[in-house]
Amino acid sequence: MNSSARIRSLDVVPLDIPLFEPFGISGGAQAMANNVLVRLELADGSVGYGEAAPLPPYNGETQADALATLRPAGGSLVGHETSLAGWRELAAEFRLRGGANCGSAQCAFEMALLDALTRRAGVPLWKFFGAAGTRLETDMTVTTGSPAEAADAARAIRARGIRMIKVKVGGKLGPAHDLARIFAIHEVAPDAPLILDGNAGVSRVAATELICGLKARGIAPALLEQWLAKDDLDGALALAAESGWLVAADETVTSADDARRVVAAKSAQVINIKLMKAGIAEALDIAAVAHEAGLALMIGGNLESILAMTVSACFAAGLGGFRFADLDTPLFLASNPFDGGYALDGGMISVAHIAAGHGVTPKPSR
Protein backbone atom coordinates (compact mmCIF):
# COMPACT_ATOMS: atom_id res chain seq x y z
CA MET A 1 0.00 0.00 0.00
CA ASN A 2 1.85 3.08 -1.26
CA SER A 3 -1.11 5.50 -1.21
CA SER A 4 -0.53 8.69 0.75
CA ALA A 5 -1.54 9.07 4.37
CA ARG A 6 -1.95 12.18 6.48
CA ILE A 7 -0.30 12.51 9.88
CA ARG A 8 -3.09 13.05 12.41
CA SER A 9 -1.00 13.45 15.56
CA LEU A 10 2.45 13.13 17.04
CA ASP A 11 2.97 12.71 20.79
CA VAL A 12 6.34 12.94 22.52
CA VAL A 13 7.04 11.91 26.14
CA PRO A 14 10.16 11.15 28.22
CA LEU A 15 11.06 7.47 28.48
CA ASP A 16 13.16 6.79 31.59
CA ILE A 17 14.23 3.18 32.12
CA PRO A 18 16.44 2.11 35.05
CA LEU A 19 19.57 0.03 34.49
CA PHE A 20 20.76 -2.88 36.60
CA GLU A 21 23.98 -0.90 37.06
CA PRO A 22 25.63 2.15 35.41
CA PHE A 23 26.73 1.66 31.81
CA GLY A 24 30.27 2.99 31.48
CA ILE A 25 32.23 3.98 28.37
CA SER A 26 35.49 5.92 28.07
CA GLY A 27 33.64 9.25 28.13
CA GLY A 28 31.65 8.55 31.31
CA ALA A 29 28.82 6.44 32.70
CA GLN A 30 25.04 6.55 32.39
CA ALA A 31 22.95 5.42 35.38
CA MET A 32 19.60 5.34 33.55
CA ALA A 33 18.37 5.25 29.98
CA ASN A 34 16.93 8.76 29.65
CA ASN A 35 15.21 8.32 26.32
CA VAL A 36 12.14 9.68 24.51
CA LEU A 37 9.08 7.84 23.17
CA VAL A 38 7.30 9.07 20.03
CA ARG A 39 3.78 8.01 19.04
CA LEU A 40 2.72 8.93 15.50
CA GLU A 41 -0.84 8.34 14.30
CA LEU A 42 -2.05 8.48 10.71
CA ALA A 43 -5.49 9.66 9.65
CA ASP A 44 -6.71 6.07 9.16
CA GLY A 45 -5.78 5.18 12.75
CA SER A 46 -2.50 3.41 11.99
CA VAL A 47 -0.03 4.05 14.81
CA GLY A 48 3.76 3.88 14.85
CA TYR A 49 6.27 4.17 17.68
CA GLY A 50 9.80 5.55 17.72
CA GLU A 51 12.49 5.98 20.33
CA ALA A 52 15.20 8.57 20.77
CA ALA A 53 18.15 7.29 22.82
CA PRO A 54 20.57 10.17 23.37
CA LEU A 55 23.73 9.23 25.26
CA PRO A 56 25.64 12.23 26.67
CA PRO A 57 28.97 10.37 27.23
CA TYR A 58 28.87 9.23 23.59
CA ASN A 59 28.08 12.39 21.62
CA GLY A 60 26.77 14.96 24.08
CA GLU A 61 23.08 14.66 23.16
CA THR A 62 20.63 14.69 26.07
CA GLN A 63 17.01 13.81 26.65
CA ALA A 64 16.25 17.54 26.87
CA ASP A 65 17.83 18.03 23.41
CA ALA A 66 15.68 15.28 21.91
CA LEU A 67 12.48 16.63 23.49
CA ALA A 68 13.29 20.18 22.42
CA THR A 69 13.75 18.99 18.83
CA LEU A 70 10.90 16.51 18.55
CA ARG A 71 8.09 18.60 19.99
CA PRO A 72 8.25 21.61 17.66
CA ALA A 73 9.69 19.91 14.58
CA GLY A 74 7.40 16.89 14.77
CA GLY A 75 4.38 18.96 15.73
CA SER A 76 4.87 21.20 12.71
CA LEU A 77 4.49 18.16 10.42
CA VAL A 78 1.07 17.15 11.73
CA GLY A 79 -1.35 17.37 8.82
CA HIS A 80 1.30 16.59 6.20
CA GLU A 81 0.81 13.81 3.67
CA THR A 82 3.31 10.98 3.34
CA SER A 83 3.65 7.44 1.96
CA LEU A 84 5.97 4.45 2.04
CA ALA A 85 7.31 5.49 -1.35
CA GLY A 86 7.90 9.05 -0.20
CA TRP A 87 8.83 8.69 3.49
CA ARG A 88 12.30 10.10 2.91
CA GLU A 89 10.84 13.41 1.74
CA LEU A 90 9.10 13.89 5.08
CA ALA A 91 12.24 12.73 6.91
CA ALA A 92 14.20 15.40 5.03
CA GLU A 93 11.61 17.99 6.02
CA PHE A 94 12.00 17.01 9.69
CA ARG A 95 15.76 17.36 9.32
CA LEU A 96 15.34 20.90 8.01
CA ARG A 97 13.08 21.75 10.96
CA GLY A 98 15.63 20.72 13.59
CA GLY A 99 16.53 17.07 13.16
CA ALA A 100 19.97 17.96 11.79
CA ASN A 101 20.87 19.23 15.27
CA CYS A 102 19.87 16.05 17.15
CA GLY A 103 20.42 12.68 15.49
CA SER A 104 18.47 10.70 18.08
CA ALA A 105 15.40 12.92 17.54
CA GLN A 106 15.70 12.47 13.78
CA CYS A 107 15.91 8.73 14.32
CA ALA A 108 12.86 8.61 16.60
CA PHE A 109 10.70 10.52 14.12
CA GLU A 110 11.75 8.27 11.24
CA MET A 111 11.18 5.12 13.31
CA ALA A 112 7.65 6.18 14.24
CA LEU A 113 6.87 7.24 10.68
CA LEU A 114 8.09 4.01 9.10
CA ASP A 115 6.44 1.89 11.77
CA ALA A 116 3.06 3.52 11.13
CA LEU A 117 3.41 3.25 7.34
CA THR A 118 4.57 -0.39 7.33
CA ARG A 119 1.90 -1.41 9.85
CA ARG A 120 -0.64 0.29 7.58
CA ALA A 121 0.72 -1.67 4.63
CA GLY A 122 0.97 -4.97 6.56
CA VAL A 123 4.70 -5.20 5.83
CA PRO A 124 7.33 -6.17 8.43
CA LEU A 125 10.12 -3.64 8.72
CA TRP A 126 12.80 -6.23 7.95
CA LYS A 127 11.09 -6.95 4.64
CA PHE A 128 10.75 -3.24 3.87
CA PHE A 129 14.52 -2.85 4.27
CA GLY A 130 15.20 -5.58 1.73
CA ALA A 131 14.38 -9.02 3.20
CA ALA A 132 17.99 -10.19 2.85
CA GLY A 133 17.63 -12.15 6.10
CA THR A 134 15.99 -12.33 9.50
CA ARG A 135 18.84 -13.36 11.84
CA LEU A 136 21.90 -11.70 13.38
CA GLU A 137 24.45 -12.70 16.01
CA THR A 138 24.91 -10.05 18.69
CA ASP A 139 27.75 -9.57 21.10
CA MET A 140 27.31 -8.44 24.71
CA THR A 141 29.30 -5.64 26.33
CA VAL A 142 31.58 -5.58 29.33
CA THR A 143 31.43 -1.94 30.41
CA THR A 144 34.14 -0.04 32.29
CA GLY A 145 35.12 -1.33 35.74
CA SER A 146 37.70 -3.45 37.56
CA PRO A 147 39.36 -6.64 36.24
CA ALA A 148 37.33 -8.71 38.72
CA GLU A 149 34.11 -7.08 37.57
CA ALA A 150 35.11 -7.70 33.95
CA ALA A 151 35.68 -11.40 34.64
CA ASP A 152 32.32 -11.69 36.39
CA ALA A 153 30.59 -9.96 33.48
CA ALA A 154 32.28 -12.27 30.98
CA ARG A 155 31.15 -15.34 32.93
CA ALA A 156 27.59 -14.04 32.92
CA ILE A 157 27.74 -13.36 29.19
CA ARG A 158 28.91 -16.86 28.41
CA ALA A 159 26.27 -18.29 30.75
CA ARG A 160 23.68 -16.59 28.53
CA GLY A 161 25.05 -18.49 25.55
CA ILE A 162 26.48 -15.37 23.92
CA ARG A 163 29.69 -16.10 22.02
CA MET A 164 31.17 -12.69 21.19
CA ILE A 165 32.22 -10.22 23.91
CA LYS A 166 32.63 -6.48 23.47
CA VAL A 167 34.94 -4.71 25.94
CA LYS A 168 34.95 -0.98 26.64
CA VAL A 169 38.50 0.40 26.78
CA GLY A 170 40.08 3.85 27.03
CA GLY A 171 39.60 6.61 29.54
CA LYS A 172 41.48 7.97 32.52
CA LEU A 173 42.82 4.75 34.07
CA GLY A 174 45.08 4.01 31.11
CA PRO A 175 46.15 1.00 29.04
CA ALA A 176 47.56 -1.06 31.92
CA HIS A 177 44.13 -1.10 33.52
CA ASP A 178 42.50 -2.02 30.20
CA LEU A 179 44.97 -4.83 29.62
CA ALA A 180 44.29 -6.25 33.09
CA ARG A 181 40.56 -6.26 32.34
CA ILE A 182 41.03 -7.87 28.92
CA PHE A 183 43.35 -10.53 30.36
CA ALA A 184 40.76 -11.31 33.05
CA ILE A 185 38.08 -11.75 30.41
CA HIS A 186 40.36 -13.90 28.28
CA GLU A 187 41.04 -16.18 31.24
CA VAL A 188 37.31 -16.73 31.71
CA ALA A 189 36.41 -16.97 28.01
CA PRO A 190 39.58 -17.80 26.04
CA ASP A 191 37.68 -18.72 22.88
CA ALA A 192 35.43 -15.64 22.80
CA PRO A 193 35.98 -13.25 19.87
CA LEU A 194 36.67 -9.82 21.39
CA ILE A 195 35.59 -6.43 20.12
CA LEU A 196 37.57 -3.71 21.90
CA ASP A 197 35.66 -0.43 21.86
CA GLY A 198 37.45 2.80 22.77
CA ASN A 199 34.68 5.30 22.03
CA ALA A 200 37.39 7.66 20.75
CA GLY A 201 39.07 7.65 24.19
CA VAL A 202 42.43 5.99 23.39
CA SER A 203 45.51 8.04 22.50
CA ARG A 204 48.02 6.90 19.88
CA VAL A 205 50.58 6.18 22.59
CA ALA A 206 48.08 4.16 24.62
CA ALA A 207 47.01 2.31 21.47
CA THR A 208 50.58 1.13 20.88
CA GLU A 209 50.85 -0.03 24.49
CA LEU A 210 47.56 -1.94 24.19
CA ILE A 211 48.63 -3.61 20.95
CA CYS A 212 51.98 -4.67 22.40
CA GLY A 213 50.38 -5.99 25.56
CA LEU A 214 47.77 -7.98 23.67
CA LYS A 215 50.30 -9.49 21.27
CA ALA A 216 52.56 -10.46 24.16
CA ARG A 217 49.67 -12.53 25.56
CA GLY A 218 48.74 -13.97 22.16
CA ILE A 219 45.35 -12.23 22.11
CA ALA A 220 44.13 -11.17 18.67
CA PRO A 221 40.88 -9.16 18.87
CA ALA A 222 38.23 -9.60 16.22
CA LEU A 223 37.85 -5.83 15.94
CA LEU A 224 39.27 -2.55 17.23
CA GLU A 225 36.31 -0.19 17.35
CA GLN A 226 37.00 3.56 17.28
CA TRP A 227 40.02 3.65 19.56
CA LEU A 228 41.31 7.03 18.42
CA ALA A 229 39.81 10.51 18.22
CA LYS A 230 37.05 10.69 15.63
CA ASP A 231 38.97 13.01 13.29
CA ASP A 232 42.27 11.09 13.46
CA LEU A 233 41.96 9.26 10.15
CA ASP A 234 45.73 9.03 9.70
CA GLY A 235 46.01 7.47 13.14
CA ALA A 236 43.30 4.93 12.35
CA LEU A 237 45.13 3.96 9.16
CA ALA A 238 48.35 3.51 11.13
CA LEU A 239 46.49 1.56 13.84
CA ALA A 240 45.37 -1.07 11.33
CA ALA A 241 48.89 -1.32 9.90
CA GLU A 242 50.55 -1.55 13.33
CA SER A 243 48.17 -4.13 14.73
CA GLY A 244 47.22 -6.16 11.68
CA TRP A 245 43.67 -6.26 13.06
CA LEU A 246 40.38 -4.93 11.71
CA VAL A 247 39.60 -1.33 12.62
CA ALA A 248 36.04 0.02 12.80
CA ALA A 249 34.92 3.64 12.52
CA ASP A 250 32.08 4.60 14.86
CA GLU A 251 32.12 8.20 16.14
CA THR A 252 34.06 9.09 12.97
CA VAL A 253 31.04 8.33 10.76
CA THR A 254 27.76 10.14 11.39
CA SER A 255 26.91 10.83 7.74
CA ALA A 256 27.44 9.48 4.25
CA ASP A 257 29.99 12.25 3.67
CA ASP A 258 31.93 11.03 6.73
CA ALA A 259 31.84 7.51 5.30
CA ARG A 260 33.26 8.80 2.02
CA ARG A 261 36.13 10.45 3.90
CA VAL A 262 36.89 7.14 5.64
CA VAL A 263 36.88 5.38 2.28
CA ALA A 264 39.19 7.97 0.75
CA ALA A 265 41.60 7.80 3.69
CA LYS A 266 41.43 3.98 3.87
CA SER A 267 41.27 4.47 7.64
CA ALA A 268 38.85 1.63 8.50
CA GLN A 269 37.79 -1.75 7.23
CA VAL A 270 34.45 -1.68 9.09
CA ILE A 271 31.86 1.06 9.61
CA ASN A 272 29.61 0.91 12.67
CA ILE A 273 26.15 2.16 11.76
CA LYS A 274 24.03 3.42 14.64
CA LEU A 275 20.60 4.70 13.67
CA MET A 276 20.75 7.16 16.58
CA LYS A 277 23.63 9.05 15.00
CA ALA A 278 21.59 10.70 12.26
CA GLY A 279 18.48 8.65 11.55
CA ILE A 280 17.46 5.82 9.27
CA ALA A 281 17.65 7.63 5.93
CA GLU A 282 21.24 8.71 6.56
CA ALA A 283 22.10 5.20 7.79
CA LEU A 284 20.88 3.77 4.49
CA ASP A 285 23.16 6.18 2.64
CA ILE A 286 26.13 5.25 4.86
CA ALA A 287 25.50 1.56 4.19
CA ALA A 288 25.42 2.24 0.44
CA VAL A 289 28.79 4.03 0.58
CA ALA A 290 30.34 1.19 2.57
CA HIS A 291 28.91 -1.45 0.26
CA GLU A 292 30.22 0.32 -2.85
CA ALA A 293 33.69 0.58 -1.28
CA GLY A 294 33.73 -3.04 -0.12
CA LEU A 295 33.84 -2.17 3.59
CA ALA A 296 32.25 -4.45 6.18
CA LEU A 297 29.38 -3.21 8.34
CA MET A 298 28.52 -3.32 12.02
CA ILE A 299 25.16 -2.42 13.56
CA GLY A 300 25.23 -0.84 17.01
CA GLY A 301 23.30 1.52 19.22
CA ASN A 302 23.16 3.65 22.34
CA LEU A 303 21.33 2.74 25.57
CA GLU A 304 18.19 1.64 23.73
CA SER A 305 15.15 -0.34 24.73
CA ILE A 306 13.84 -3.32 22.81
CA LEU A 307 11.94 -0.87 20.57
CA ALA A 308 14.91 0.88 18.98
CA MET A 309 17.08 -2.25 19.11
CA THR A 310 14.43 -4.15 17.15
CA VAL A 311 14.38 -1.45 14.48
CA SER A 312 18.17 -1.76 14.19
CA ALA A 313 17.88 -5.55 13.96
CA CYS A 314 15.27 -5.23 11.19
CA PHE A 315 17.50 -2.71 9.42
CA ALA A 316 20.64 -4.86 9.52
CA ALA A 317 18.99 -8.22 8.87
CA GLY A 318 16.78 -6.87 6.11
CA LEU A 319 19.55 -4.93 4.39
CA GLY A 320 22.12 -7.70 4.80
CA GLY A 321 25.90 -7.52 4.72
CA PHE A 322 26.48 -6.85 8.44
CA ARG A 323 29.49 -8.72 9.81
CA PHE A 324 29.14 -7.53 13.42
CA ALA A 325 26.12 -6.73 15.60
CA ASP A 326 26.03 -5.01 18.98
CA LEU A 327 22.33 -4.96 19.88
CA ASP A 328 22.52 -6.01 23.51
CA THR A 329 21.38 -2.97 25.51
CA PRO A 330 17.90 -4.33 26.37
CA LEU A 331 19.78 -6.85 28.53
CA PHE A 332 21.12 -4.00 30.69
CA LEU A 333 17.69 -2.49 31.42
CA ALA A 334 16.02 -3.37 34.71
CA SER A 335 12.52 -3.09 33.24
CA ASN A 336 10.88 -3.41 29.85
CA PRO A 337 7.92 -1.09 29.17
CA PHE A 338 7.13 -2.75 25.83
CA ASP A 339 5.54 -5.84 24.33
CA GLY A 340 7.05 -7.47 21.25
CA GLY A 341 10.47 -7.03 19.74
CA TYR A 342 13.25 -9.24 18.48
CA ALA A 343 13.60 -12.80 19.76
CA LEU A 344 16.91 -13.69 21.41
CA ASP A 345 18.29 -17.23 21.76
CA GLY A 346 21.80 -17.11 23.21
CA GLY A 347 23.46 -14.55 20.98
CA MET A 348 21.17 -15.13 18.00
CA ILE A 349 18.59 -12.47 17.21
CA SER A 350 15.59 -13.24 15.02
CA VAL A 351 13.01 -10.86 13.57
CA ALA A 352 11.29 -13.49 11.42
CA HIS A 353 8.16 -13.49 13.61
CA ILE A 354 7.47 -9.77 13.11
CA ALA A 355 4.44 -9.47 10.82
CA ALA A 356 4.09 -5.69 10.37
CA GLY A 357 6.18 -2.67 11.28
CA HIS A 358 8.73 -3.31 14.00
CA GLY A 359 6.18 -5.15 16.11
CA VAL A 360 6.84 -3.30 19.38
CA THR A 361 4.08 -1.55 21.35
CA PRO A 362 3.94 0.01 24.84
CA LYS A 363 2.56 -2.25 27.53
CA PRO A 364 -0.96 -1.29 28.59
CA SER A 365 -1.12 1.11 31.54
CA ARG A 366 -2.33 -0.46 34.79
C-alpha positions in Angstrom: 0.0 0.0 0.0 1.8 3.1 -1.3 -1.1 5.5 -1.2 -0.5 8.7 0.7 -1.5 9.1 4.4 -1.9 12.2 6.5 -0.3 12.5 9.9 -3.1 13.0 12.4 -1.0 13.5 15.6 2.5 13.1 17.0 3.0 12.7 20.8 6.3 12.9 22.5 7.0 11.9 26.1 10.2 11.2 28.2 11.1 7.5 28.5 13.2 6.8 31.6 14.2 3.2 32.1 16.4 2.1 35.0 19.6 0.0 34.5 20.8 -2.9 36.6 24.0 -0.9 37.1 25.6 2.1 35.4 26.7 1.7 31.8 30.3 3.0 31.5 32.2 4.0 28.4 35.5 5.9 28.1 33.6 9.3 28.1 31.7 8.6 31.3 28.8 6.4 32.7 25.0 6.5 32.4 22.9 5.4 35.4 19.6 5.3 33.6 18.4 5.2 30.0 16.9 8.8 29.7 15.2 8.3 26.3 12.1 9.7 24.5 9.1 7.8 23.2 7.3 9.1 20.0 3.8 8.0 19.0 2.7 8.9 15.5 -0.8 8.3 14.3 -2.0 8.5 10.7 -5.5 9.7 9.7 -6.7 6.1 9.2 -5.8 5.2 12.8 -2.5 3.4 12.0 0.0 4.1 14.8 3.8 3.9 14.8 6.3 4.2 17.7 9.8 5.6 17.7 12.5 6.0 20.3 15.2 8.6 20.8 18.1 7.3 22.8 20.6 10.2 23.4 23.7 9.2 25.3 25.6 12.2 26.7 29.0 10.4 27.2 28.9 9.2 23.6 28.1 12.4 21.6 26.8 15.0 24.1 23.1 14.7 23.2 20.6 14.7 26.1 17.0 13.8 26.6 16.3 17.5 26.9 17.8 18.0 23.4 15.7 15.3 21.9 12.5 16.6 23.5 13.3 20.2 22.4 13.8 19.0 18.8 10.9 16.5 18.5 8.1 18.6 20.0 8.2 21.6 17.7 9.7 19.9 14.6 7.4 16.9 14.8 4.4 19.0 15.7 4.9 21.2 12.7 4.5 18.2 10.4 1.1 17.2 11.7 -1.4 17.4 8.8 1.3 16.6 6.2 0.8 13.8 3.7 3.3 11.0 3.3 3.6 7.4 2.0 6.0 4.5 2.0 7.3 5.5 -1.3 7.9 9.0 -0.2 8.8 8.7 3.5 12.3 10.1 2.9 10.8 13.4 1.7 9.1 13.9 5.1 12.2 12.7 6.9 14.2 15.4 5.0 11.6 18.0 6.0 12.0 17.0 9.7 15.8 17.4 9.3 15.3 20.9 8.0 13.1 21.8 11.0 15.6 20.7 13.6 16.5 17.1 13.2 20.0 18.0 11.8 20.9 19.2 15.3 19.9 16.0 17.1 20.4 12.7 15.5 18.5 10.7 18.1 15.4 12.9 17.5 15.7 12.5 13.8 15.9 8.7 14.3 12.9 8.6 16.6 10.7 10.5 14.1 11.7 8.3 11.2 11.2 5.1 13.3 7.6 6.2 14.2 6.9 7.2 10.7 8.1 4.0 9.1 6.4 1.9 11.8 3.1 3.5 11.1 3.4 3.2 7.3 4.6 -0.4 7.3 1.9 -1.4 9.8 -0.6 0.3 7.6 0.7 -1.7 4.6 1.0 -5.0 6.6 4.7 -5.2 5.8 7.3 -6.2 8.4 10.1 -3.6 8.7 12.8 -6.2 7.9 11.1 -7.0 4.6 10.8 -3.2 3.9 14.5 -2.8 4.3 15.2 -5.6 1.7 14.4 -9.0 3.2 18.0 -10.2 2.9 17.6 -12.1 6.1 16.0 -12.3 9.5 18.8 -13.4 11.8 21.9 -11.7 13.4 24.4 -12.7 16.0 24.9 -10.1 18.7 27.8 -9.6 21.1 27.3 -8.4 24.7 29.3 -5.6 26.3 31.6 -5.6 29.3 31.4 -1.9 30.4 34.1 0.0 32.3 35.1 -1.3 35.7 37.7 -3.4 37.6 39.4 -6.6 36.2 37.3 -8.7 38.7 34.1 -7.1 37.6 35.1 -7.7 33.9 35.7 -11.4 34.6 32.3 -11.7 36.4 30.6 -10.0 33.5 32.3 -12.3 31.0 31.1 -15.3 32.9 27.6 -14.0 32.9 27.7 -13.4 29.2 28.9 -16.9 28.4 26.3 -18.3 30.7 23.7 -16.6 28.5 25.1 -18.5 25.5 26.5 -15.4 23.9 29.7 -16.1 22.0 31.2 -12.7 21.2 32.2 -10.2 23.9 32.6 -6.5 23.5 34.9 -4.7 25.9 35.0 -1.0 26.6 38.5 0.4 26.8 40.1 3.8 27.0 39.6 6.6 29.5 41.5 8.0 32.5 42.8 4.8 34.1 45.1 4.0 31.1 46.1 1.0 29.0 47.6 -1.1 31.9 44.1 -1.1 33.5 42.5 -2.0 30.2 45.0 -4.8 29.6 44.3 -6.3 33.1 40.6 -6.3 32.3 41.0 -7.9 28.9 43.3 -10.5 30.4 40.8 -11.3 33.1 38.1 -11.7 30.4 40.4 -13.9 28.3 41.0 -16.2 31.2 37.3 -16.7 31.7 36.4 -17.0 28.0 39.6 -17.8 26.0 37.7 -18.7 22.9 35.4 -15.6 22.8 36.0 -13.3 19.9 36.7 -9.8 21.4 35.6 -6.4 20.1 37.6 -3.7 21.9 35.7 -0.4 21.9 37.5 2.8 22.8 34.7 5.3 22.0 37.4 7.7 20.7 39.1 7.7 24.2 42.4 6.0 23.4 45.5 8.0 22.5 48.0 6.9 19.9 50.6 6.2 22.6 48.1 4.2 24.6 47.0 2.3 21.5 50.6 1.1 20.9 50.8 0.0 24.5 47.6 -1.9 24.2 48.6 -3.6 21.0 52.0 -4.7 22.4 50.4 -6.0 25.6 47.8 -8.0 23.7 50.3 -9.5 21.3 52.6 -10.5 24.2 49.7 -12.5 25.6 48.7 -14.0 22.2 45.4 -12.2 22.1 44.1 -11.2 18.7 40.9 -9.2 18.9 38.2 -9.6 16.2 37.8 -5.8 15.9 39.3 -2.5 17.2 36.3 -0.2 17.3 37.0 3.6 17.3 40.0 3.7 19.6 41.3 7.0 18.4 39.8 10.5 18.2 37.1 10.7 15.6 39.0 13.0 13.3 42.3 11.1 13.5 42.0 9.3 10.1 45.7 9.0 9.7 46.0 7.5 13.1 43.3 4.9 12.3 45.1 4.0 9.2 48.4 3.5 11.1 46.5 1.6 13.8 45.4 -1.1 11.3 48.9 -1.3 9.9 50.6 -1.5 13.3 48.2 -4.1 14.7 47.2 -6.2 11.7 43.7 -6.3 13.1 40.4 -4.9 11.7 39.6 -1.3 12.6 36.0 0.0 12.8 34.9 3.6 12.5 32.1 4.6 14.9 32.1 8.2 16.1 34.1 9.1 13.0 31.0 8.3 10.8 27.8 10.1 11.4 26.9 10.8 7.7 27.4 9.5 4.3 30.0 12.3 3.7 31.9 11.0 6.7 31.8 7.5 5.3 33.3 8.8 2.0 36.1 10.5 3.9 36.9 7.1 5.6 36.9 5.4 2.3 39.2 8.0 0.7 41.6 7.8 3.7 41.4 4.0 3.9 41.3 4.5 7.6 38.8 1.6 8.5 37.8 -1.7 7.2 34.5 -1.7 9.1 31.9 1.1 9.6 29.6 0.9 12.7 26.2 2.2 11.8 24.0 3.4 14.6 20.6 4.7 13.7 20.8 7.2 16.6 23.6 9.1 15.0 21.6 10.7 12.3 18.5 8.7 11.6 17.5 5.8 9.3 17.6 7.6 5.9 21.2 8.7 6.6 22.1 5.2 7.8 20.9 3.8 4.5 23.2 6.2 2.6 26.1 5.3 4.9 25.5 1.6 4.2 25.4 2.2 0.4 28.8 4.0 0.6 30.3 1.2 2.6 28.9 -1.5 0.3 30.2 0.3 -2.9 33.7 0.6 -1.3 33.7 -3.0 -0.1 33.8 -2.2 3.6 32.2 -4.4 6.2 29.4 -3.2 8.3 28.5 -3.3 12.0 25.2 -2.4 13.6 25.2 -0.8 17.0 23.3 1.5 19.2 23.2 3.6 22.3 21.3 2.7 25.6 18.2 1.6 23.7 15.1 -0.3 24.7 13.8 -3.3 22.8 11.9 -0.9 20.6 14.9 0.9 19.0 17.1 -2.2 19.1 14.4 -4.2 17.1 14.4 -1.5 14.5 18.2 -1.8 14.2 17.9 -5.5 14.0 15.3 -5.2 11.2 17.5 -2.7 9.4 20.6 -4.9 9.5 19.0 -8.2 8.9 16.8 -6.9 6.1 19.6 -4.9 4.4 22.1 -7.7 4.8 25.9 -7.5 4.7 26.5 -6.8 8.4 29.5 -8.7 9.8 29.1 -7.5 13.4 26.1 -6.7 15.6 26.0 -5.0 19.0 22.3 -5.0 19.9 22.5 -6.0 23.5 21.4 -3.0 25.5 17.9 -4.3 26.4 19.8 -6.9 28.5 21.1 -4.0 30.7 17.7 -2.5 31.4 16.0 -3.4 34.7 12.5 -3.1 33.2 10.9 -3.4 29.8 7.9 -1.1 29.2 7.1 -2.7 25.8 5.5 -5.8 24.3 7.1 -7.5 21.3 10.5 -7.0 19.7 13.2 -9.2 18.5 13.6 -12.8 19.8 16.9 -13.7 21.4 18.3 -17.2 21.8 21.8 -17.1 23.2 23.5 -14.6 21.0 21.2 -15.1 18.0 18.6 -12.5 17.2 15.6 -13.2 15.0 13.0 -10.9 13.6 11.3 -13.5 11.4 8.2 -13.5 13.6 7.5 -9.8 13.1 4.4 -9.5 10.8 4.1 -5.7 10.4 6.2 -2.7 11.3 8.7 -3.3 14.0 6.2 -5.1 16.1 6.8 -3.3 19.4 4.1 -1.5 21.4 3.9 0.0 24.8 2.6 -2.3 27.5 -1.0 -1.3 28.6 -1.1 1.1 31.5 -2.3 -0.5 34.8 
